[in-house]
Amino acid sequence: MNIIKPNKLQKGDTIAIIAPAGNVEKDKILNSVRYFENLGYKIKLGKNIFNQDRYLAGTDEERLNDLHEAFADNEVKAIFCARGGYGSIRLINRIDYELIRNNPKIFCGYSDVTALSLMFLKKAGLITYSAPMPKGDFQPEDIDKFTEYNFWNALTNNSLTITTQNLKTYKDGDAKGILWGGNLATICSLCGLDFIPDEKFIFFAEDLNEPVYKIDRSLRQLMNIDKFRQNVSAVILGDFLGVEEYNDQLGKLFNELAQELNVPVYGGYQISHGKTKVTVPVGANCQLENKNLHINY
């Protein structure tokens, strides 16, 4: 795959905020706009971002147009998805991937936006970011400092290291590959499409409010794909929030995962739906060494 690295963000750059998935509250977005502008960035909002009377943040066509317009706009250097929720997968078969390939930009989001990130990488070769989003993470009065620092560090530098203070080792070892993954349930919604990387990859995953058996089922869906088994070189597990009372079962599941895949498997990384999270460049070259992720992009 010909990997495309977007230019790093600089003060004064223009950022587009779009809503490819669920509805967003106007006050939340305007609060985040104030935050970004106070840091020295210019903001453009998608035309359909405040469609409160829709099932999602606009019709599929409206949300798709905002996505395409943001990539086509030469002034825009980065695109931040306002929120996740649901709806991104409804766009993936209608996206102009050649437009994205010819106009590479920073693209940020997590949760449901995972579907767009993985398809952008597969179809356009674009590195994107599993990253915090304006609605939930960039409200000026309630920003997590760890999340904030890691976000701007990832978008303005060419390398970073991701560590963990709460390491769980299911199978020890080192590995190389591109970083690939995101929200587990969303990843599995892509099954049946051509979305697995053709090269070796380090798989990272997190989820929210999914019982252990559904986490198991999602992992099994991926493990039933030959290309996944052939190309996965390690597994990095973030937070699986909402299943704390079943942590013992979850640990047993991850031990079985490590034994069956026979690759390094570690847990405890701050890749999360929670307030405190790291920003992860999807598609970037990565080396897992001594439990740390060393990323160059």
C-alpha positions as semicolon CSV with decimal commas, in nm:
position;residue;x (nm);y (nm);z (nm)
1;M;0,000;0,000;0,000
2;N;0,116;0,352;-0,082
3;I;0,074;0,523;0,256
4;I;-0,002;0,897;0,243
5;K;0,105;1,113;0,536
6;P;-0,093;1,437;0,580
7;N;0,100;1,753;0,660
8;K;0,135;1,842;1,026
9;L;-0,093;2,104;1,177
10;Q;0,041;2,456;1,234
11;K;-0,099;2,753;1,422
12;G;-0,316;2,961;1,192
13;D;-0,431;2,660;0,987
14;T;-0,797;2,613;0,901
15;I;-0,983;2,321;1,059
16;A;-1,317;2,192;0,928
17;I;-1,561;2,042;1,177
18;I;-1,814;1,808;1,021
19;A;-2,072;1,560;1,152
20;P;-2,062;1,237;0,946
21;A;-2,259;1,045;1,209
22;G;-2,495;1,150;1,488
23;N;-2,661;1,481;1,570
24;V;-2,467;1,743;1,764
25;E;-2,583;2,018;1,996
26;K;-2,511;2,364;1,860
27;D;-2,383;2,500;2,190
28;K;-2,134;2,214;2,229
29;I;-1,986;2,276;1,885
30;L;-1,969;2,651;1,932
31;N;-1,793;2,594;2,266
32;S;-1,532;2,380;2,092
33;V;-1,496;2,639;1,814
34;R;-1,412;2,897;2,080
35;Y;-1,148;2,662;2,223
36;F;-0,978;2,602;1,886
37;E;-0,992;2,968;1,787
38;N;-0,835;3,071;2,118
39;L;-0,541;2,846;2,029
40;G;-0,492;3,032;1,700
41;Y;-0,677;2,810;1,451
42;K;-0,943;2,910;1,199
43;I;-1,265;2,707;1,189
44;K;-1,507;2,616;0,912
45;L;-1,825;2,429;1,000
46;G;-1,993;2,178;0,772
47;K;-2,308;2,319;0,613
48;N;-2,526;2,047;0,763
49;I;-2,371;2,015;1,108
50;F;-2,675;2,155;1,293
51;N;-2,953;1,952;1,130
52;Q;-3,131;1,870;1,457
53;D;-3,454;1,756;1,289
54;R;-3,287;1,461;1,117
55;Y;-3,240;1,103;1,236
56;L;-2,867;1,162;1,197
57;A;-2,674;1,487;1,141
58;G;-2,836;1,532;0,802
59;T;-2,931;1,290;0,527
60;D;-2,663;1,060;0,392
61;E;-2,624;1,293;0,095
62;E;-2,589;1,601;0,316
63;R;-2,332;1,440;0,544
64;L;-2,142;1,302;0,245
65;N;-2,135;1,646;0,083
66;D;-1,986;1,799;0,397
67;L;-1,716;1,532;0,398
68;H;-1,633;1,580;0,031
69;E;-1,636;1,959;0,056
70;A;-1,397;1,954;0,351
71;F;-1,147;1,740;0,160
72;A;-1,183;1,947;-0,158
73;D;-1,135;2,281;0,021
74;N;-0,773;2,392;-0,028
75;E;-0,788;2,616;0,278
76;V;-0,872;2,327;0,510
77;K;-0,570;2,148;0,660
78;A;-0,751;1,924;0,909
79;I;-1,096;1,771;0,948
80;F;-1,236;1,698;1,294
81;C;-1,547;1,482;1,326
82;A;-1,784;1,641;1,577
83;R;-1,892;1,313;1,736
84;G;-1,942;0,943;1,677
85;G;-2,257;0,755;1,766
86;Y;-2,379;0,596;1,445
87;G;-2,405;0,675;1,076
88;S;-2,057;0,670;0,924
89;I;-2,095;0,324;0,774
90;R;-2,387;0,449;0,563
91;L;-2,140;0,664;0,368
92;I;-1,851;0,432;0,292
93;N;-1,975;0,291;-0,041
94;R;-2,049;0,642;-0,171
95;I;-1,726;0,819;-0,076
96;D;-1,499;0,956;-0,351
97;Y;-1,175;0,794;-0,234
98;E;-0,981;0,943;-0,525
99;L;-1,075;1,289;-0,395
100;I;-0,933;1,195;-0,055
101;R;-0,618;1,045;-0,207
102;N;-0,556;1,363;-0,409
103;N;-0,631;1,599;-0,118
104;P;-0,477;1,437;0,191
105;K;-0,556;1,611;0,519
106;I;-0,549;1,536;0,890
107;F;-0,869;1,348;0,971
108;C;-0,969;1,288;1,334
109;G;-1,234;1,090;1,518
110;Y;-1,299;0,767;1,704
111;S;-1,590;0,538;1,794
112;D;-1,822;0,519;1,489
113;V;-1,572;0,726;1,287
114;T;-1,345;0,418;1,293
115;A;-1,535;0,299;0,984
116;L;-1,421;0,604;0,787
117;S;-1,062;0,587;0,912
118;L;-1,017;0,224;0,812
119;M;-1,175;0,271;0,471
120;F;-0,969;0,587;0,405
121;L;-0,656;0,385;0,477
122;K;-0,763;0,089;0,264
123;K;-0,906;0,280;-0,033
124;A;-0,697;0,598;-0,032
125;G;-0,387;0,505;0,169
126;L;-0,441;0,800;0,406
127;I;-0,309;0,797;0,762
128;T;-0,584;0,924;0,993
129;Y;-0,610;0,971;1,369
130;S;-0,813;0,783;1,627
131;A;-0,854;1,099;1,830
132;P;-1,080;1,300;2,063
133;M;-1,369;1,493;1,911
134;P;-1,514;1,842;1,959
135;K;-1,850;1,756;2,116
136;G;-1,728;1,533;2,397
137;D;-1,362;1,618;2,443
138;F;-1,303;1,985;2,365
139;Q;-1,545;2,173;2,586
140;P;-1,328;2,457;2,726
141;E;-1,445;2,413;3,086
142;D;-1,394;2,037;3,094
143;I;-1,085;1,933;2,895
144;D;-0,871;1,646;3,017
145;K;-0,510;1,768;3,019
146;F;-0,363;1,427;2,928
147;T;-0,600;1,396;2,633
148;E;-0,532;1,751;2,523
149;Y;-0,154;1,718;2,536
150;N;-0,146;1,387;2,349
151;F;-0,381;1,517;2,080
152;W;-0,179;1,825;1,987
153;N;0,147;1,635;2,023
154;A;0,031;1,374;1,772
155;L;-0,097;1,629;1,518
156;T;0,212;1,852;1,524
157;N;0,499;1,599;1,540
158;N;0,640;1,322;1,320
159;S;0,683;1,060;1,589
160;L;0,547;0,964;1,928
161;T;0,565;0,690;2,188
162;I;0,259;0,539;2,355
163;T;0,316;0,380;2,693
164;T;0,093;0,240;2,965
165;Q;0,094;0,277;3,343
166;N;-0,141;-0,016;3,391
167;L;0,015;-0,286;3,174
168;K;-0,148;-0,625;3,143
169;T;0,061;-0,889;2,968
170;Y;-0,125;-1,173;2,800
171;K;0,164;-1,277;2,576
172;D;0,506;-1,109;2,584
173;G;0,707;-1,007;2,280
174;D;0,799;-0,737;2,028
175;A;0,649;-0,670;1,686
176;K;0,645;-0,441;1,383
177;G;0,371;-0,324;1,148
178;I;0,138;-0,040;1,072
179;L;-0,100;0,061;1,351
180;W;-0,451;-0,046;1,262
181;G;-0,777;-0,067;1,455
182;G;-1,015;0,141;1,663
183;N;-1,359;0,072;1,807
184;L;-1,409;-0,304;1,798
185;A;-1,783;-0,313;1,728
186;T;-1,746;-0,062;1,446
187;I;-1,459;-0,256;1,292
188;C;-1,673;-0,568;1,282
189;S;-1,951;-0,378;1,106
190;L;-1,712;-0,368;0,807
191;C;-1,688;-0,748;0,785
192;G;-1,776;-0,859;0,432
193;L;-1,590;-0,563;0,280
194;D;-1,228;-0,540;0,170
195;F;-1,092;-0,353;0,472
196;I;-0,810;-0,562;0,627
197;P;-0,456;-0,431;0,552
198;D;-0,248;-0,627;0,305
199;E;0,066;-0,571;0,514
200;K;0,161;-0,668;0,868
201;F;-0,022;-0,463;1,130
202;I;-0,039;-0,409;1,504
203;F;-0,406;-0,429;1,594
204;F;-0,548;-0,194;1,859
205;A;-0,901;-0,208;1,993
206;E;-1,136;-0,061;2,253
207;D;-1,510;-0,065;2,317
208;L;-1,790;0,066;2,535
209;N;-2,080;-0,108;2,710
210;E;-2,035;-0,438;2,529
211;P;-2,071;-0,758;2,735
212;V;-1,784;-1,005;2,730
213;Y;-1,960;-1,247;2,496
214;K;-2,007;-0,970;2,236
215;I;-1,641;-0,872;2,265
216;D;-1,558;-1,238;2,212
217;R;-1,793;-1,258;1,912
218;S;-1,641;-0,946;1,756
219;L;-1,287;-1,077;1,797
220;R;-1,396;-1,412;1,653
221;Q;-1,544;-1,239;1,347
222;L;-1,204;-1,087;1,276
223;M;-1,012;-1,405;1,356
224;N;-1,228;-1,594;1,109
225;I;-1,083;-1,377;0,831
226;D;-0,768;-1,539;0,691
227;K;-0,601;-1,207;0,608
228;F;-0,645;-1,087;0,966
229;R;-0,477;-1,398;1,108
230;Q;-0,199;-1,386;0,850
231;N;-0,112;-1,018;0,894
232;V;-0,170;-0,937;1,261
233;S;0,167;-0,909;1,435
234;A;0,050;-0,797;1,781
235;V;-0,264;-0,689;1,968
236;I;-0,288;-0,376;2,183
237;L;-0,597;-0,354;2,403
238;G;-0,737;-0,026;2,527
239;D;-1,030;0,028;2,761
240;F;-1,338;-0,190;2,748
241;L;-1,560;0,033;2,957
242;G;-1,887;-0,082;3,108
243;V;-1,781;-0,442;3,173
244;E;-1,579;-0,384;3,491
245;E;-1,775;-0,644;3,687
246;Y;-1,664;-0,902;3,433
247;N;-1,295;-0,811;3,424
248;D;-1,199;-1,164;3,531
249;Q;-1,388;-1,312;3,236
250;L;-1,245;-1,049;3,003
251;G;-0,893;-1,135;3,118
252;K;-0,956;-1,503;3,048
253;L;-1,083;-1,415;2,702
254;F;-0,772;-1,209;2,623
255;N;-0,548;-1,491;2,747
256;E;-0,722;-1,727;2,504
257;L;-0,683;-1,469;2,227
258;A;-0,308;-1,451;2,289
259;Q;-0,267;-1,827;2,290
260;E;-0,465;-1,875;1,970
261;L;-0,308;-1,593;1,767
262;N;0,039;-1,663;1,911
263;V;0,144;-1,298;1,886
264;P;0,225;-1,043;2,158
265;V;-0,090;-0,925;2,333
266;Y;-0,093;-0,641;2,587
267;G;-0,368;-0,451;2,764
268;G;-0,403;-0,137;2,970
269;Y;-0,334;0,131;2,709
270;Q;-0,533;0,455;2,729
271;I;-0,712;0,402;2,401
272;S;-1,061;0,470;2,515
273;H;-1,415;0,603;2,501
274;G;-1,332;0,754;2,838
275;K;-1,233;1,107;2,918
276;T;-0,860;1,027;2,928
277;K;-0,728;0,897;2,597
278;V;-0,427;0,895;2,368
279;T;-0,436;0,992;2,000
280;V;-0,334;0,707;1,768
281;P;-0,225;0,756;1,404
282;V;-0,401;0,483;1,205
283;G;-0,178;0,345;0,931
284;A;0,151;0,477;1,069
285;N;0,460;0,260;1,094
286;C;0,499;0,125;1,445
287;Q;0,741;-0,083;1,647
288;L;0,623;-0,254;1,964
289;E;0,931;-0,282;2,183
290;N;0,947;-0,343;2,557
291;K;0,570;-0,290;2,578
292;N;0,594;0,060;2,427
293;L;0,459;0,168;2,088
294;H;0,717;0,372;1,893
295;I;0,539;0,539;1,600
296;N;0,679;0,726;1,301
297;Y;0,458;0,901;1,047
